[in-house]
Amino acid sequence: GQQFGLKHLNYTYQEGEGGIAEALGLAKHFVDKEKVVVVLGDNIIEKSIKKAVEEFDRQPSGAKIMLKEVSDPERFGVVEFKGNKIKSIIEKPKHPKSNRIVTGIYMYDADVFKIIKTLKPSKRGEFEITDVNNEYLKRGTLTYSILEGWWTDSGTFDSLLKASKLVAKKASKKQGRK
């Protein structure tokens, strides 16, 4: 993290499996009243998100999510569009209406912590980040960017293998240029 100016690292611990929104709620004292960028630890990306973060920084309020097309959308929050506007986000649908999903990269203003406090557990017993995103959608303050390059999570054995192969291929190409 030195290249990003990181001098120290703080963390908090989530007991059990309460969901991504619950975990984000634990970071409130780190964030205070600032905007926050959340990148789930199992996300592996090829390209930088710097441009999207800069766009969000200029956004007066609300949230921004990073989207990607995948072959297995039923594992994620699936986005349905009407034109170029997000119509809905459905968490892990059995019959996805599209193959465009919300990656584990989210950007929020400080209102996110107020929203998290209003959430009720889902049928899975978790506080869903999709419910947070849908609240911003309802408010009309949710924006999105399409994530460039490849993306995968490492939440299953198959996706972990895929991530390993993608990273190895990228490292091989980089070493070949030296």
Sequence and secondary structure as in RCSB ss.txt:
>XXXX:A:sequence
GQQFGLKHLNYTYQEGEGGIAEALGLAKHFVDKEKVVVVLGDNIIEKSIKKAVEEFDRQPSGAKIMLKEVSDPER
FGVVEFKGNKIKSIIEKPKHPKSNRIVTGIYMYDADVFKIIKTLKPSKRGEFEITDVNNEYLKRGTLTYSILEGW
WTDSGTFDSLLKASKLVAKKASKKQGRK
>XXXX:A:secstr
 GGGT          S   HHHHHHTTHHHHTTS EEEE TTEEESS  HHHHHHHHHSSSSEEEEEEE S GGG
SEEEEEETTEEEEEEES SS S SEEEEEEEEE TTHHHHHHH    TTSS  HHHHHHHHHHHT EEEEE  S 
EEE SSHHHHHHHHHHHHHHHHHHHHT 
